[in-house]
Amino acid sequence: MSGFLSDTFLAALLFGAVTAAIPLLLAGLGEQMSEKAGVLNIGIEGMMITGAYLGFVGAYYSESLWLGFLTGAVGGIAVAALMALLCVRIGLNQIVIGIALTLGLEGLTAILHHFQFSRSYPRLPAAEVTAIPFLSDIPVLGPALFRHHLIVYLAVAMVVVMVWVYRRTQLGLNLQAAGDKPAALDVAGIDVIRTRTVAVLFTGGMAGLGGAYLANVGAGLFIPFITNGAGFLGIVLAMLARGRPLWVLIGALIFGASLSLTTAAQVAGINIPTDLIQMLPFLAVMAMLVLFGRRASLPAALGIPYERGAR
């Protein structure tokens, strides 16, 4: 058991937890806004895989990670625009459309990858690391928590921004009303459809950025189905967080630690059955659902298309 308490294992576990948590955090924050506005965005997995593919392609051909992040976010927004058109404006079933988009985009990105990279499987160079002065020098914790790509710190800062938006701005109030009482928001003169559309587009951008991070920084390459359910974990995080961005961050770190345990054990020379480790993220999901699922507070109009004047 001493291997589990070694500095090598703890450092690898914490570093891997942060790396694995960032895509979940970005997807969870995006989904949280969508759900606040009353849209259950099941298509977030498709937005993430699109962001991962386009983000990798953008970074690979431009040789710029930041351009890759931009193309990934734009790809996610493009998918979200289709979701908003079909579900928010036309009023089609959000679950059906979300599943269809996810399945379709998983297949499309796999085909595109096959024709472009199936023979070469190119990799990106290691992402540039930004070390936070003084904090990065702390033994064990410093290298694990404070030596990452700049996008990691921006993602964590987004938690603070989202807290401010929800608590202090008119947009936050509009989003809350669009999910709880859209008719009342409409009576107040605020366009419910526009509010929900903005929320869905934001979700797409965050999911696409999370997918781009996963491919460009987390893995350094794109392979079909690289997201491996990360978007669905983002949905779980958003639901369990009950509208609190900080809870999304905490949940993302817990899932990230579960996902990184295999790598950390290998680095520390600890032999653990791989099948057992691969079960941990799903066991963590079930445990969190059992512990917090019953108390999760979801918007009253979540998943219900809004039609002005309808009763």
N, C-alpha and C positions, 0 to 999 in steps of 0.2 A: 504493500500500500504506500510505501515511501515514495514511489514514483509519482503518485498523484499529488504529493505535497512538494515535489521538487520545483525549483525556480524555473527550470526548462519547461516543464509541463504547464505551469501556471501562466508563464509568459506566452507560450504558444496558444493556450486556450483563450486567453484574453484578446490577443491579437486577432485570432481567427474569429472570435465572437463579434468583434467590431466589424471586421471585413464582411462577415456573413449577415450582420444585422442591418447594414446600410440599405441594401435593396428592399428589405422588409420594411424598414422605417419609412423610406420614401413612398413605397406603395401603400403602406398603412395610413400615412398622413393624407395622401391623395384620396384614398377610399373614404377616409373619415369625413372629408369635406363633401364628397358626393352623397354619402349617407345622411349627413346633416341636412342636405337640401332635398332629401326624399328619393334619391336615385340609388338603387341597389346595383352597383356596377360589377356584375359578374364577369364582364369582359376585361377586367384589369389584367388577367393573365395574358390575354392576347396583346394588350398594350405593352406589357413588359417584354414579351418575346419579340415584338416588332422593334421596340427600343433597343433591345440587345443586338439584334441583327443590324439595324441601320446604324446604331452607335459604333459597332465594330467596323462596319464597312467605311463609315465616315472617318474613323480614327486611322484605319489601315491605309486608306488611299491618300489622306491628307497629312498623315504622320503627326496629327495633333489630337491629343486626348480631349481637349476642350471642344474642338469641333465635333469629335465623336459624341460627346455628351449632348451637344446641341442637336445633332441629327437624330440621336436617340429620343430626345424630348419631343422634337417635331414629329417624329414617327408616332409616338404615343398620342400626341394631340390629334393627328390625322385620324387615327382609329377612334379616338374619343369623339371627334366631330361626327363620324358615322353613327356612333352609339347615340349621341345627342339627337341627331336627325331622326333616327328610327324610334327611339324610346321616349324622348322628351317632347319632340315636336309632333311626331305622328302618333305616339302613344302606344306603340307595340309592347309586347311583354318583355320586361327588362331581363328576366332570367333566360328566356329562350334566345333572345338576341345576343346576350352576353356569352352564352355557351357557344352559339354559332360562330361568333367572332373569334373566340379563343381557338376553337377547333380549326377553323379556316386559316387563321394566321399561323398556327403551329405548323400546319401542312405547307403553307406557302413559304414560310421562312426555311423549312427543311428542304424544299425543292430548290429554292434559290441558292442555298448553301451548297447543295449537291452539284449544281452546275458551275458554281464559282470556285469552291474551295475543297471539294471532296478529295482531290488528289494531293493537295498541298498542305491543307490545315495550317495556314500561317498563324504565327503568334505575334503579339505586340510586345515591344520591350517593356521592362518593368516600369510601373508608374512612378513618377517622381514623388518623393516623400517630403513633407513639410514637418519639421520637428518644432514643437513649441518650446521656446527657451525655458530653462530651469525644470519645467515639468517633465520634459523628455529625458532628463538625467536621473530621475528617481529609479532606484533599482527595481527590476521586474515590471512595475506598473508603467514606468516612463516609456520604454520602447514599445510596450504592448498597446498603450492607450493614446500616446501623444506623438507618435511618429507615423502618420498616415498621409494619404493624398489630401490636398486641400478640400476636395469635395466632401470628405468625411466631416470636417468641421462645419462646413456650410450646411450639411444635412442636419446636424445636431442643432445648429443655430436656427434652422427652420422650425424646430419645435417651439422655440421661444416666440418666433414670429407668428405661428399659428395660434398660440395661446393669446397673444395680443389681439389678433384679428377677431377671434371668437368672443373675447370679453370686452373689447374696447371700441370696436368699430361698427358702423352701420351695416357693413357687409356681413359681419358675423350675426347680427340680429336678423337680417334678411334671410340668410341661410337657415337659421334655426326655424324661422317662421315658414319657410318653403317646405321644410320637412315635417313640421308639426301641424300647422294650420295654413295651408297654401291659399285657401279662399280668403282668409283674413288679410294675408299679405296682398292679395289682388285688390281687395277693397281699399287698402291703404295707398293704392296707386303704384305699387311695385310690380313689375312684370315677373311673374313666377317662372314662365318658360325661360326667360333670359337668365334669371338667377340660377336655375337648375343647369342650364347650358354652360354657364361659366364654371360651375362646380365640376361638371363632367369633364370639361376641357382641362381644368387644373389637375384633375385626377389622371388624365391621360399624359400630361406633361411630366408629372411626378413618377408615374409608373414607367414611362419611357426612359426617364433619367435613371431610375433604379435598374432597369434592364441594361442600359448602357454601362453603368458602373459594374454590374455583375460580369459582363463580358470583357470590358476593357481593363478593369482594375482587379476584380476578384479572380478571374480566370485567365485573362490575357488572350483569349481566343473565343470564337463563337462555335458552338456545336448545336445541332438541332435539339430542341426541348431543354435548353440550358437552364431555363427558369425553374423547371422541376417543381411546379406548384407554389412558387414564391408569391405569386399574385393572390392565390387563394389563402395563403397564410396572412397576407396583408388584409384581406377581408375579415378574417377571424380577429386580427389585432384591432381593427377599426371597430368592430362590434363590441368586443370586450372592454375597450378603452372608455366607452360611454361618453364620447365627445371630448375626452381629455388627451391632448397630444402627448403629454409627458408619459402617460400610460402606454401609448404606442411605442415610445422609445424603450421603456422598461421591458415590455413584451418582446420587442425585436431583439434586445440583447439576450433575453432568455432563450429564444429560439436560435439565435446566432450561436450561443454557447453549445447548444445541442448539436447544431450542424457542424461545428468545428471540433468536436470532441475526438473524432477519428484521427484527424490530422495532428492534433495536439498529442494524442497517445503515441502515434508513430514517431513524432519528433523526440519524445521522451523515452522511446524504446519500450513502451508498455504494450503488451500483447492482449488485445481485447477482440472478441469475435466481431467482425465487421457488420454482420447482420444485426447484432444486438445494438450497435451504435446507430445504425441507420433507422432503427425503430424509435430512437429517442425523440426526434422532432414531433412525430405523430403522437407519441405518448404525452409529450408536453402539451400539445394541442388539446387532447382529450382531458388531461388534468385541469387545464385552465378553463375549459368549458364546464367541467363539473363544479369547479370551485367558484367561478364567477359568471358562468353563462346565465344562470337564473336571475341574476341581478342586473344583467345588461339592459340598458334602457335605450330602445330604438325609437326613432321618430314615428309618430302616429301614421303619417302618410308615406312611409318608406315603401317603395316598389309600386305605388299607385300613380298612374299617369294623371296629370292634372288637365282638366278640360274646363275652360272658363264657363261659368253658368250652369255646369252639370251638378246634379244633386245625388 
